[in-house]
Amino acid sequence: MADLLVAYLEQLGVEYVFGVPGGAIEPLYDALARSERRGGVRAVVARHETGAAFMADGYARNSGKLGVCCSTTGPGATNMITGVASAYENNVPMLVITAQTAISTFGKGAIQDSSCTGVNTVGLYSHCTRYNTLISHVDQFEHKLAAAIMSAMGSPAGPAHISVPRDVMAMDNLISQTHYQLDNLLDRPALIDEKAVAKLNVEITRARNPVFIIGDEASEAIVSILSIASEIDAKIIVTPHGKGLVSPYHPLFKGVIGFAGHNSAKQLLIDPSVDLVIAIGARFGEFSSNAWDTKLLLNGKLIHVESTEANLTRTPMAKLHVRGCLETIFNRLDSQYGNPKGSPLRAVVDIKDKKAVKQDKKKSSADLTMHFDCDNLAAYNSDATPIKPQRLMYYLPQLFPPHTRYLADSGNSFAWGTHYLHPFDRRLAGMRGHGGLFSASMDFASMGWAIGSAVGTSLALDNTPVVCITGDGSWLMSGQELTVAIEEKLTLIFVILNDHAYGMVKHGQMLTGAEPTANKLTPVDFSALAEAMGAPGHIIHSPADLNSLDINTICARKGPTVLDVRIDVTEAPPIALRTNVLKIKHA
Ligand SMILES: Cc1ncc(C[n+]2csc(CCOP(=O)(O)OP(=O)(O)O)c2C)c(N)n1
């Protein structure tokens, strides 16, 4: 059966299966070895199963394909669950394959029995998967596999789990050929709610000063959204997850709303002259709604457009909810703008400063001026030693090429990155690949996500430098995946914010008046550790140290580099949104 599984992955153009081997999953590795010899799908062996799931997550986000991860039965499956849960919270399409001992051994005390008579992997995965099944007979294999892939790539996307006993997986193919053409099964009809779109159209037409809030789920529609925004001169703000989708230098961009966001974005939403706010694929969880900030959102101006229906329940205050495929909805609206005759939306442009809009439209790229406010410009511009984290964020895009991808890990990294890291993206229209230039995994917010995900990102984006910003705590949890980046020869730069602390915990405790406890970490020389593992490491104390790095050599290197950055530990990250929630007694 394993060869059949591989054949389906090939149909989808999937290149890698991320995982850690073990006795019960061996038949799948056998098939992957055969496939690799033919130049097909191959195994990427992680150091920890959660790292494997994070890699599959990064691969899926940046390739637009299905991420696939696997583990053996028992501890392999339990290890992998955090990475799967993370993909579940972030709607990342993922096929999760775990093994079981042979069916005949269920209930007989087999080592690592994970059937319903053991730790019950299917039971464990039931709360973090969109499809979840034990394949208990060879005849179930093909249709259950197809159903799993369809669920994983459905709407909302997410992990689908199949748990396969070793004897079923090892069975010689009774069915030697794939029966399903997955392309056809995955091709979803782009249905459109004409009435809702017409209402949306009327609202946009009436608006004098509209604002778009763009979340990561809007990525499929970003080309049309940006085009409409310039057409009607709508200001743009993004959620932390949507940050990578819009150039920070876009003249209409006013910053991030929510966790570690910008005051300019907040002010815009309470500006009385703003008469329409359209939130697109923004989810409105804690981090993207400014912790359910009713002052900003209960403003009677909100229209909420989503493809994931449950997200609409977060905005009972919205005057209009629109559901459906975002790409279809915004392509439809955009095509109306594109038609100069008879388009009602043209009227909006006519009453605005036509000249300014036309000028902006003529330009194919933005100049590198920011049109939003950062909190602590003194630190952002300071060349003091030790290097301030804000200054580090300022310098990274200066040093690395403009197409570099940035991932920020759970901890202060994603706070610093969200607020102060502005990749040099002159793009006024279109999109930069699937994932955008900046990503963070905030809803599940697992430490170490960025480390594994950076490996998957790098494999998905051949020849693109990938910078992973992480903390020393996260590195001590997941940094062993560095050796995978070495084996895979990936141009990956790990930037470790070394503050010998669980910094976010430490600063959170200070900001909330909690006991300053359990936040210290033993100081570690991560440069030496990297060298011991086989990757070059550099210790960075100051902006001068950073500027003396030979970035061309680092980016030309077929292998990872570690920057152990000894940051100014006294700088408080912009995490007030989170600490304010923690201060509420019931939260
Ligand atoms: C797996 C996991 N365990 C615990 C937490 C809670 N937590 C959030 S941030 C953080 C500290 C992160 O420390 P570090 O990686 O050193 O980054 P820093 O905040 O210091 O930059 C902790 C423990 C988490 N998010 N994920």
The ligand as a MOL file (V3000), in Angstrom:
LIG
                    3D

  0  0  0     0  0            999 V3000
M  V30 BEGIN CTAB
M  V30 COUNTS 26 27 0 0 0
M  V30 BEGIN ATOM
M  V30 1 C 5.9740 24.6690 23.2520 0
M  V30 2 C 5.7270 25.8980 24.0620 0
M  V30 3 N 5.9790 25.8870 25.3850 0
M  V30 4 C 5.7900 27.0120 26.1340 0
M  V30 5 C 5.3080 28.1510 25.5550 0
M  V30 6 C 5.0830 29.4080 26.4060 0
M  V30 7 N 6.0480 30.4420 26.0140 0 CHG=1
M  V30 8 C 5.7350 31.4070 25.1170 0
M  V30 9 S 7.0180 32.3950 24.7850 0
M  V30 10 C 8.0360 31.5590 25.8260 0
M  V30 11 C 9.4660 31.9850 26.0190 0
M  V30 12 C 10.2410 31.8930 24.7470 0
M  V30 13 O 11.5970 32.0260 25.0630 0
M  V30 14 P 12.6810 32.1460 23.9280 0
M  V30 15 O 12.4830 31.1030 22.9000 0
M  V30 16 O 14.0170 32.2060 24.5690 0
M  V30 17 O 12.3260 33.5190 23.2220 0
M  V30 18 P 12.3750 35.0070 23.8270 0
M  V30 19 O 10.9770 35.3350 24.2390 0
M  V30 20 O 13.3440 35.0160 24.9540 0
M  V30 21 O 12.8220 35.8460 22.6840 0
M  V30 22 C 7.3560 30.5200 26.4610 0
M  V30 23 C 7.9580 29.5980 27.4610 0
M  V30 24 C 5.0200 28.1080 24.1720 0
M  V30 25 N 4.5120 29.1500 23.5170 0
M  V30 26 N 5.2650 26.9910 23.4490 0
M  V30 END ATOM
M  V30 BEGIN BOND
M  V30 1 1 1 2
M  V30 2 1 2 3
M  V30 3 2 2 26
M  V30 4 2 3 4
M  V30 5 1 4 5
M  V30 6 1 5 6
M  V30 7 2 5 24
M  V30 8 1 6 7
M  V30 9 2 7 8
M  V30 10 1 7 22
M  V30 11 1 8 9
M  V30 12 1 9 10
M  V30 13 1 10 11
M  V30 14 2 10 22
M  V30 15 1 11 12
M  V30 16 1 12 13
M  V30 17 1 13 14
M  V30 18 2 14 15
M  V30 19 1 14 16
M  V30 20 1 14 17
M  V30 21 1 17 18
M  V30 22 2 18 19
M  V30 23 1 18 20
M  V30 24 1 18 21
M  V30 25 1 22 23
M  V30 26 1 24 25
M  V30 27 1 24 26
M  V30 END BOND
M  V30 END CTAB
M  END
